[in-house]
Amino acid sequence: MTEKTGKIEEQTLPSEEGRKRPRSEGGMMLLQLCLSLIILLSLNYFAGTHPSVWDLSQDKTFSLSNQTRSLLQSKSFSTRESPVEIIAAVRRNSAHYPRLSSLLHAYERLSKGAIQVQLIDYVRDSDTAIAIADKYDTAFVEDTIIINALPSLATSSRSETPERNEEEMRKAHIRFIPVQDMLVFSNDQRRGRRLIGYRDEDQITASLRRALEGDPRRMYFVADKSQIGGSEEDAPWAFLSRTFASLNIEIAPFKISGLDQIPDDAAGVALVAPRFDLNTQEMDALRNYWKRPKAALFVVLDPTIKEQPPNIRAFLREHGVTPRAVRLSTTKGSQRAFDIPSTFTNAAAVGDLGNASTLFEGATSSLELRENAEDLELRQILPLALISANESVTAQPLDGSSPLPGPHYLAASVSRGNERNERTADSTSRMIIVANKDFLRPRSRQKEHIDFLRNTSNWLIGREELSGIGPKPIRYYKLLLSSQKVSFVNKLNLFFIPGLFLLISLFVWNSRRS
C-alpha cells in the first residue's frame, strides 16, 4: 500500500504543477501587456509634447541648411516681442502641399516660438481665406505664402529711424511668395516643360530676412569702370543681383566719374572686372569712402588683362594684397588645363566653408599677400587668405618668364581697424578681393561659389553671424526600369515582403506554443 501510494503521489504532483503553470504564465503575459501599453502611451505623450525630427539621409537633404539655422537663431528673432507670422495659402490637393507643410513646420520648430505657421486651403476654407485676403489687401488666385514680420508698436516707437506711415511699414515688412516661383522647371523639346526640383527654402529664407530687416541696404556698383557683360541665361549681372537681393542688399549701378564722394547711404561699393583705371579725383572719392566706419569694398579682378589698372593695383598693394600678372594652370599628362583645384581657408569671411574644396574654371590669377607685416599692423590693416590653390597648380607669368613659386591665393580679405576690441569691432572697414571673374558665369559656377559670395557679402556688411552653407538644390530623378524589373518590384512589395513577416510571426507563435 505504501509503494502504491507513493506512486500515486508522484503521478498527481506533476499534474497539479501543470495546472498552476498556465495561470502564472497568463498573469505574467497580462502584466507584460499592461507594461507595454504604459510604455506606448508614454512614448506617444512625449512625442506629442516634445516633437523631434531626424534626417537619416547621408548628406542631410531633408534638413534646413546652416544658413537658415543661423538666421533663426540670430538677434533678428531673439529680440522680437511678437512672433513672425507665416501664412501658407496652399490647396490641400496640391502636389506641393506635403513638402511645404513639413518645411514650414521645420521653420516653426527651430525658431522656438519666434515663428507661427498657419496653413489654410483657400478653396475649402473660403471664409478664413477672405478674412486673410482683406487683412493683407490681396486675392488668392494661386498658392501663395505670406510672411508678416511687422514690429510691435513698442519696438517701432523705440527705433531710431524716423516715423513712417502704416503703408510704408507694411511694404517693408510683409512679403508675398508665389509657390510657382519656388519651382524649378526644365524645357525639353520631347517632353515639354516639366518640374525637376525645388528652391523653396532659398526663397523662404531670403524673404524672411527681407521682411525682418525691412528696407534693403544699398551697394553701389561702379558701372563706368567695370565690365560684367554676358548674353547667356542667368548672366553674371543677374546672378549678382539675385544673390545680393537674397541677402536684402540692393545693388545699384552708378558712375564714379565726376563724383567728389560716394553716396552717404552706401553699404558697400562693388568693382567687378575693372578695365579702366580711376583717375586722381575718383581715387580720392574711393579712399575717402574707405576711411569711413563700416566701409565695404568688393573687388573682382579680370585675369585676362596683362596688367591691372595702376591706381587700383597701388590701392590694393597699400593694403597688403598685390595682384600678380600670372595665369594659374594645371598639367594633365601633356595637356595644360586652366581648371584650378583649390581649398577654402579657415578665415572668418568664408564662414562654414573652411577646409572645403572647390574648382575654379576659366582664367585665374593669383594674389600676393603680406600677412603679419609690421607696417600693416601699425596701421591696423589685416590681410588674410580666403582661397588657396592646391600644390599641383603652376603660376606662369604673362611675360613668359619662369613660373613663380607658391603659395598661390585666389581670394583675400582685408580689414581696417581693431576687430579684437569690442568697442571698435563694429566700425571696422572690410574688403574682399577675388582673382577670378568666371565664377560669376553660369557654366563655371559651383555650389561653393554661391555660398562663398553670400558669406563674404554678409561679412562685408557686418552680418557674419548669418553666414553658413546655403540650401542644397532639390532635384527630381527618374529611374528607367524595364517592365520585368517593375513586375519584380511589385511582386516584392505585394507578396515576398508580407510573406516574410508572416513566416516570422508563425515561427514566433510556434516557439511560444511549444
C-alpha positions as CSV (number, residue, x, y, z in Angstrom):
1,M,0.0,0.0,0.0
2,T,2.8,2.3,0.8
3,E,4.5,1.8,-2.5
4,K,1.3,2.3,-4.4
5,T,0.5,5.5,-2.5
6,G,3.9,6.9,-3.3
7,K,3.4,6.2,-7.0
8,I,0.0,7.8,-6.9
9,E,1.5,10.9,-5.2
10,E,4.3,11.0,-7.8
11,Q,1.8,10.9,-10.6
12,T,-0.5,13.6,-9.2
13,L,2.1,16.2,-8.3
14,P,3.1,16.9,-12.0
15,S,-0.5,17.3,-13.0
16,E,-1.0,19.9,-10.2
17,E,2.1,21.9,-11.3
18,G,0.9,21.7,-14.9
19,R,-2.5,23.2,-13.8
20,K,-0.8,26.0,-11.9
21,R,1.7,26.9,-14.7
22,P,-0.7,28.3,-17.3
23,R,-2.2,30.6,-14.6
24,S,1.2,32.0,-13.7
25,E,2.2,32.4,-17.4
26,G,-1.1,34.1,-18.1
27,G,-0.6,36.6,-15.3
28,M,2.9,37.3,-16.5
29,M,1.6,37.9,-20.0
30,L,-1.1,40.2,-18.8
31,L,1.5,42.2,-16.8
32,Q,3.7,42.4,-19.9
33,L,0.8,43.7,-22.0
34,C,0.0,46.3,-19.3
35,L,3.6,47.5,-19.2
36,S,3.8,47.6,-23.0
37,L,0.6,49.7,-23.1
38,I,2.0,52.1,-20.5
39,I,5.3,52.4,-22.4
40,L,3.4,53.0,-25.7
41,L,1.2,55.7,-24.1
42,S,4.2,57.4,-22.5
43,L,6.1,57.4,-25.8
44,N,3.1,58.8,-27.6
45,Y,2.7,61.6,-24.9
46,F,6.3,62.6,-25.0
47,A,6.3,62.5,-28.9
48,G,3.3,64.8,-28.9
49,T,4.7,67.3,-26.4
50,H,8.4,67.2,-27.4
51,P,8.4,66.7,-31.2
52,S,11.7,65.9,-32.9
53,V,12.7,65.0,-36.4
54,W,15.8,63.0,-37.5
55,D,17.2,63.3,-41.0
56,L,18.9,59.9,-41.7
57,S,20.0,60.8,-45.3
58,Q,23.7,60.8,-45.9
59,D,24.0,64.5,-47.0
60,K,21.1,65.8,-44.8
61,T,19.0,66.6,-47.8
62,F,15.8,67.0,-45.8
63,S,17.2,69.3,-43.1
64,L,17.3,73.1,-43.1
65,S,20.7,74.5,-44.1
66,N,23.2,76.1,-41.7
67,Q,22.4,79.5,-43.3
68,T,18.7,79.2,-42.4
69,R,19.5,77.9,-38.9
70,S,21.8,80.9,-38.3
71,L,19.0,83.3,-39.3
72,L,16.5,81.6,-37.0
73,Q,19.0,81.8,-34.1
74,S,20.1,85.4,-34.8
75,K,19.2,88.6,-32.9
76,S,16.6,89.4,-35.5
77,F,14.4,86.8,-33.9
78,S,15.6,86.7,-30.3
79,T,14.9,90.5,-29.8
80,R,11.4,90.4,-31.3
81,E,8.5,90.9,-28.9
82,S,5.9,89.4,-31.3
83,P,6.4,86.3,-33.4
84,V,6.7,86.3,-37.2
85,E,3.5,85.1,-38.9
86,I,3.8,82.8,-41.9
87,I,0.5,82.1,-43.7
88,A,0.6,79.4,-46.3
89,A,-2.4,79.6,-48.6
90,V,-2.0,76.3,-50.4
91,R,-4.6,73.9,-51.6
92,R,-4.6,70.5,-49.8
93,N,-4.9,68.6,-53.1
94,S,-1.8,70.4,-54.4
95,A,1.2,68.2,-55.1
96,H,3.4,70.7,-53.3
97,Y,1.4,70.8,-50.1
98,P,3.1,67.9,-48.2
99,R,6.6,69.3,-48.8
100,L,5.7,72.9,-48.0
101,S,3.8,71.9,-44.8
102,S,6.8,69.9,-43.4
103,L,9.2,72.6,-44.4
104,L,7.3,75.5,-42.8
105,H,6.8,73.4,-39.6
106,A,10.6,72.9,-39.5
107,Y,11.0,76.7,-39.5
108,E,8.4,77.0,-36.7
109,R,10.0,74.2,-34.7
110,L,13.6,75.6,-34.9
111,S,12.6,79.1,-34.2
112,K,11.4,78.1,-30.7
113,G,8.2,80.1,-30.8
114,A,9.5,83.1,-32.9
115,I,7.6,81.9,-35.9
116,Q,3.9,81.0,-36.1
117,V,2.7,79.0,-39.1
118,Q,-0.8,78.9,-40.4
119,L,-1.9,76.6,-43.2
120,I,-5.2,77.3,-45.0
121,D,-6.9,75.8,-48.0
122,Y,-8.3,78.9,-49.7
123,V,-10.7,76.8,-51.8
124,R,-12.3,74.7,-49.0
125,D,-11.9,77.3,-46.1
126,S,-13.2,80.3,-48.1
127,D,-14.3,82.3,-45.0
128,T,-10.8,82.3,-43.4
129,A,-9.2,83.0,-46.8
130,I,-11.4,86.0,-47.4
131,A,-10.6,87.4,-44.0
132,I,-6.8,87.0,-44.5
133,A,-7.1,88.4,-48.1
134,D,-8.8,91.5,-46.7
135,K,-6.2,91.9,-44.0
136,Y,-3.3,91.8,-46.4
137,D,-5.1,93.5,-49.3
138,T,-4.6,90.7,-51.7
139,A,-6.6,87.9,-53.5
140,F,-5.8,84.2,-53.6
141,V,-5.7,83.2,-57.2
142,E,-2.7,80.9,-56.8
143,D,-0.9,79.1,-54.0
144,T,0.9,81.9,-52.0
145,I,3.0,82.2,-48.8
146,I,2.7,85.4,-46.8
147,I,5.4,86.4,-44.3
148,N,4.4,89.1,-41.8
149,A,7.3,90.5,-39.8
150,L,5.8,93.8,-38.7
151,P,7.4,95.0,-35.5
152,S,5.3,95.7,-32.5
153,L,4.3,99.2,-31.7
154,A,6.7,99.4,-28.7
155,T,9.6,98.3,-30.8
156,S,8.8,100.6,-33.7
157,S,8.5,103.6,-31.4
158,R,11.9,102.8,-29.8
159,S,13.6,102.6,-33.2
160,E,16.0,105.3,-34.3
161,T,14.5,105.5,-37.8
162,P,12.1,108.4,-38.5
163,E,8.4,107.7,-38.2
164,R,6.8,106.0,-41.1
165,N,3.2,105.6,-42.1
166,E,1.5,102.3,-41.9
167,E,1.6,101.7,-45.7
168,E,5.4,102.0,-45.8
169,M,5.8,99.7,-42.8
170,R,3.6,97.0,-44.4
171,K,5.5,97.3,-47.7
172,A,8.9,96.9,-45.9
173,H,8.0,94.0,-43.5
174,I,5.4,92.0,-45.4
175,R,6.4,89.7,-48.2
176,F,4.4,87.5,-50.7
177,I,6.0,84.4,-52.2
178,P,4.1,82.7,-55.0
179,V,4.7,78.9,-54.8
180,Q,5.2,78.9,-58.6
181,D,8.4,80.9,-58.0
182,M,9.8,78.1,-55.8
183,L,9.6,75.5,-58.5
184,V,12.5,74.7,-60.9
185,F,11.4,73.7,-64.4
186,S,13.2,72.2,-67.4
187,N,12.2,72.8,-71.0
188,D,12.6,69.6,-73.0
189,Q,11.7,69.5,-76.7
190,R,10.4,66.0,-76.4
191,R,8.5,66.2,-73.2
192,G,7.9,69.9,-72.8
193,R,8.1,71.9,-69.6
194,R,8.4,69.7,-66.5
195,L,9.2,70.1,-62.9
196,I,12.7,69.0,-61.9
197,G,13.2,70.5,-58.4
198,Y,12.5,73.0,-55.7
199,R,14.2,76.1,-54.3
200,D,11.6,76.7,-51.6
201,E,14.0,77.0,-48.7
202,D,16.1,79.5,-50.5
203,Q,13.1,81.7,-51.3
204,I,11.6,81.5,-47.8
205,T,14.8,82.3,-46.0
206,A,15.6,85.2,-48.3
207,S,12.0,86.6,-47.9
208,L,12.3,86.1,-44.1
209,R,15.5,88.2,-44.0
210,R,14.0,90.9,-46.1
211,A,10.8,91.0,-44.0
212,L,12.8,91.2,-40.8
213,E,15.2,94.0,-41.8
214,G,12.7,96.0,-43.9
215,D,14.4,98.3,-46.3
216,P,17.4,96.8,-48.1
217,R,20.9,98.0,-47.8
218,R,22.4,99.6,-50.9
219,M,25.6,98.5,-52.5
220,Y,26.8,100.7,-55.4
221,F,28.2,99.1,-58.5
222,V,30.9,101.1,-60.4
223,A,29.3,100.7,-63.8
224,D,31.6,103.0,-65.8
225,K,34.8,101.2,-64.8
226,S,33.5,97.6,-64.6
227,Q,32.7,95.2,-67.4
228,I,30.4,92.4,-66.4
229,G,28.6,91.5,-69.6
230,G,27.1,88.3,-70.7
231,S,24.2,87.4,-73.0
232,E,23.7,83.8,-71.7
233,E,20.8,82.9,-69.4
234,D,21.4,83.8,-65.8
235,A,24.3,86.1,-66.8
236,P,26.8,87.4,-64.2
237,W,24.8,90.6,-63.6
238,A,21.5,88.7,-63.0
239,F,23.4,86.3,-60.7
240,L,24.9,89.1,-58.6
241,S,21.6,91.0,-58.4
242,R,19.7,87.9,-57.3
243,T,22.4,86.8,-54.8
244,F,22.6,90.2,-53.2
245,A,18.8,90.5,-53.1
246,S,18.5,87.3,-51.2
247,L,20.7,89.0,-48.5
248,N,18.5,92.1,-48.5
249,I,21.1,94.1,-50.4
250,E,20.2,96.2,-53.3
251,I,22.9,96.5,-55.9
252,A,22.6,99.9,-57.7
253,P,24.8,100.8,-60.7
254,F,26.3,104.3,-60.6
255,K,29.1,106.3,-62.4
256,I,32.0,107.3,-60.2
257,S,33.4,109.7,-62.9
258,G,32.8,113.3,-61.8
259,L,31.8,112.5,-58.3
260,D,33.5,114.0,-55.3
261,Q,32.3,111.4,-52.9
262,I,30.5,108.1,-52.7
263,P,26.8,108.5,-51.6
264,D,26.2,108.5,-47.9
265,D,23.7,105.6,-48.0
266,A,26.3,103.2,-49.5
267,A,26.6,100.0,-47.5
268,G,29.3,98.9,-49.9
269,V,31.0,99.5,-53.3
270,A,31.5,96.8,-55.9
271,L,34.2,97.0,-58.5
272,V,33.9,94.0,-60.9
273,A,36.5,93.2,-63.6
274,P,37.8,96.8,-63.9
275,R,39.4,97.5,-67.3
276,F,39.6,101.3,-66.9
277,D,41.6,102.9,-64.2
278,L,40.3,105.5,-61.7
279,N,41.8,109.0,-62.1
280,T,43.0,111.1,-59.2
281,Q,39.6,112.6,-58.3
282,E,37.9,109.2,-58.5
283,M,40.6,107.6,-56.3
284,D,40.2,110.3,-53.7
285,A,36.5,109.6,-53.6
286,L,37.2,105.9,-53.1
287,R,39.8,106.5,-50.5
288,N,37.6,108.9,-48.6
289,Y,34.8,106.3,-48.6
290,W,37.3,103.6,-47.4
291,K,38.1,105.8,-44.4
292,R,34.5,105.8,-43.2
293,P,33.5,103.4,-40.4
294,K,31.9,100.2,-41.7
295,A,33.0,100.8,-45.3
296,A,32.9,97.7,-47.6
297,L,34.6,97.1,-50.9
298,F,34.0,94.1,-53.1
299,V,36.7,93.8,-55.9
300,V,36.7,91.1,-58.6
301,L,39.8,91.2,-60.9
302,D,40.0,90.3,-64.5
303,P,42.9,87.9,-65.1
304,T,42.7,88.1,-68.9
305,I,44.4,91.6,-69.0
306,K,48.2,91.8,-68.8
307,E,48.3,94.5,-66.1
308,Q,45.7,95.6,-63.7
309,P,44.8,99.3,-63.7
310,P,47.8,101.0,-61.9
311,N,45.9,103.2,-59.4
312,I,43.6,100.3,-58.4
313,R,46.6,98.0,-58.1
314,A,48.5,100.5,-56.0
315,F,45.5,100.9,-53.7
316,L,45.3,97.1,-53.1
317,R,49.1,96.9,-52.6
318,E,48.9,99.5,-49.9
319,H,46.6,97.1,-48.0
320,G,48.9,94.1,-48.3
321,V,47.3,92.5,-51.5
322,T,49.2,92.6,-54.8
323,P,47.7,91.2,-57.9
324,R,50.2,89.1,-59.9
325,A,50.4,89.1,-63.7
326,V,50.3,85.3,-63.9
327,R,48.0,82.6,-65.2
328,L,47.3,79.6,-63.0
329,S,47.1,76.2,-64.6
330,T,47.5,72.5,-64.0
331,T,49.1,69.8,-66.1
332,K,47.2,66.7,-67.1
333,G,49.6,64.5,-69.0
334,S,50.9,66.6,-71.9
335,Q,48.0,69.0,-71.8
336,R,47.6,72.2,-69.9
337,A,44.3,72.9,-68.2
338,F,43.0,76.0,-66.5
339,D,40.7,74.4,-64.1
340,I,42.2,75.3,-60.7
341,P,41.5,72.9,-57.7
342,S,41.6,75.0,-54.5
343,T,40.7,75.0,-50.9
344,F,38.9,77.5,-48.6
345,T,40.9,78.6,-45.6
346,N,39.5,79.0,-42.1
347,A,39.2,82.8,-42.2
348,A,36.0,84.3,-40.7
349,A,34.9,85.7,-44.0
350,V,34.2,82.3,-45.6
351,G,32.0,81.1,-42.7
352,D,31.4,77.3,-42.7
353,L,33.3,76.7,-45.9
354,G,36.6,76.3,-44.1
355,N,38.8,73.4,-45.5
356,A,36.2,72.7,-48.2
357,S,37.5,72.1,-51.7
358,T,36.2,73.6,-54.9
359,L,37.2,74.1,-58.6
360,F,37.6,77.5,-60.3
361,E,37.3,77.3,-64.1
362,G,38.4,79.9,-66.7
363,A,41.3,82.4,-66.4
364,T,42.6,82.7,-62.9
365,S,45.5,84.8,-61.5
366,S,47.0,84.9,-58.0
367,L,47.3,87.4,-55.2
368,E,50.5,88.1,-53.2
369,L,49.7,88.7,-49.5
370,R,51.8,90.4,-46.8
371,E,50.3,88.7,-43.8
372,N,51.6,89.7,-40.4
373,A,53.6,92.6,-41.9
374,E,54.7,95.1,-39.2
375,D,53.9,98.2,-41.2
376,L,50.4,96.9,-41.8
377,E,49.9,96.0,-38.2
378,L,50.8,99.5,-37.1
379,R,48.1,100.9,-39.5
380,Q,45.7,98.2,-38.1
381,I,45.4,96.6,-41.6
382,L,44.9,92.8,-41.6
383,P,45.0,90.9,-44.9
384,L,44.1,87.2,-44.8
385,A,43.9,84.5,-47.5
386,L,40.5,83.1,-48.3
387,I,41.1,80.6,-51.1
388,S,44.4,78.8,-51.7
389,A,45.3,76.8,-54.8
390,N,46.5,73.2,-54.5
391,E,50.2,72.4,-54.7
392,S,49.8,71.0,-58.2
393,V,48.9,74.4,-59.6
394,T,51.5,76.3,-61.6
395,A,51.7,80.1,-61.8
396,Q,53.0,81.1,-65.3
397,P,53.8,84.8,-65.7
398,L,52.2,86.5,-68.7
399,D,55.6,87.8,-69.9
400,G,56.9,84.3,-70.5
401,S,59.4,84.1,-67.6
402,S,59.9,81.1,-65.3
403,P,56.9,80.0,-63.1
404,L,56.6,81.7,-59.7
405,P,56.7,79.6,-56.5
406,G,53.7,79.2,-54.3
407,P,51.6,79.5,-52.3
408,H,49.0,80.9,-54.8
409,Y,46.0,82.6,-53.3
410,L,42.8,83.2,-55.4
411,A,40.9,85.4,-52.9
412,A,41.7,87.5,-49.9
413,S,40.1,89.7,-47.3
414,V,41.3,92.9,-45.8
415,S,40.0,94.6,-42.6
416,R,41.0,98.1,-41.4
417,G,40.6,98.7,-37.7
418,N,40.8,96.9,-34.4
419,E,38.4,93.9,-34.7
420,R,39.7,92.4,-31.4
421,N,38.3,95.3,-29.4
422,E,34.6,95.0,-28.8
423,R,34.2,98.8,-28.8
424,T,35.7,99.2,-32.3
425,A,34.9,95.9,-33.9
426,D,31.5,97.1,-35.3
427,S,33.2,100.1,-37.0
428,T,35.9,98.4,-39.0
429,S,36.1,98.6,-42.8
430,R,36.3,95.5,-44.8
431,M,37.3,94.5,-48.3
432,I,37.1,91.3,-50.4
433,I,39.4,90.7,-53.5
434,V,38.9,87.8,-55.9
435,A,41.3,87.0,-58.7
436,N,38.8,85.1,-60.9
437,K,35.7,86.6,-62.7
438,D,34.5,83.5,-64.4
439,F,33.0,82.0,-61.2
440,L,30.1,84.5,-61.8
441,R,29.2,82.8,-65.1
442,P,26.6,80.0,-65.1
443,R,28.8,77.4,-66.8
444,S,31.7,77.8,-64.4
445,R,29.6,78.4,-61.2
446,Q,29.8,75.9,-58.4
447,K,27.5,75.5,-55.4
448,E,30.5,76.5,-53.2
449,H,30.9,79.7,-55.2
450,I,27.4,80.8,-54.3
451,D,27.9,80.1,-50.6
452,F,31.3,82.0,-50.8
453,L,29.6,85.0,-52.4
454,R,26.9,85.0,-49.7
455,N,29.2,84.5,-46.8
456,T,31.7,87.2,-47.9
457,S,28.9,89.6,-48.5
458,N,27.5,89.1,-45.0
459,W,31.0,89.5,-43.6
460,L,31.4,92.8,-45.5
461,I,28.3,94.4,-44.0
462,G,28.9,93.0,-40.5
463,R,26.4,90.1,-40.6
464,E,28.9,87.3,-40.2
465,E,26.6,85.5,-37.7
466,L,24.2,84.9,-40.7
467,S,26.9,83.1,-42.7
468,G,26.7,79.4,-43.5
469,I,26.3,76.8,-46.2
470,G,23.1,77.6,-48.1
471,P,20.2,75.3,-49.1
472,K,21.0,72.4,-51.4
473,P,19.0,72.2,-54.6
474,I,16.3,69.6,-54.5
475,R,16.1,67.7,-57.8
476,Y,13.8,65.0,-59.1
477,Y,15.5,62.0,-60.7
478,K,13.7,59.4,-62.8
479,L,14.7,55.7,-62.7
480,L,14.4,54.0,-66.0
481,L,13.2,50.4,-65.3
482,S,12.2,47.8,-67.7
483,S,8.7,46.1,-67.4
484,Q,10.3,42.9,-66.0
485,K,12.0,44.9,-63.2
486,V,8.8,46.8,-62.4
487,S,7.0,43.5,-62.2
488,F,9.6,42.1,-59.8
489,V,9.4,45.2,-57.6
490,N,5.6,44.9,-57.5
491,K,5.8,41.2,-56.5
492,L,8.4,42.0,-53.9
493,N,6.2,44.6,-52.3
494,L,2.9,42.6,-52.6
495,F,4.0,39.1,-51.9
496,F,7.6,38.4,-50.8
497,I,7.9,41.1,-48.0
498,P,4.5,40.4,-46.5
499,G,5.2,36.6,-46.7
500,L,8.5,37.1,-44.9
501,F,6.8,38.8,-42.0
502,L,4.1,36.1,-42.0
503,L,6.8,33.4,-41.7
504,I,8.5,35.2,-38.8
505,S,5.2,35.6,-37.0
506,L,4.4,31.9,-37.4
507,F,7.9,31.0,-36.1
508,V,7.4,33.1,-33.0
509,W,3.9,31.7,-32.4
510,N,5.1,28.1,-32.8
511,S,8.1,28.7,-30.4
512,R,5.7,30.2,-27.8
513,R,3.2,27.4,-28.2
514,S,5.8,24.7,-27.7
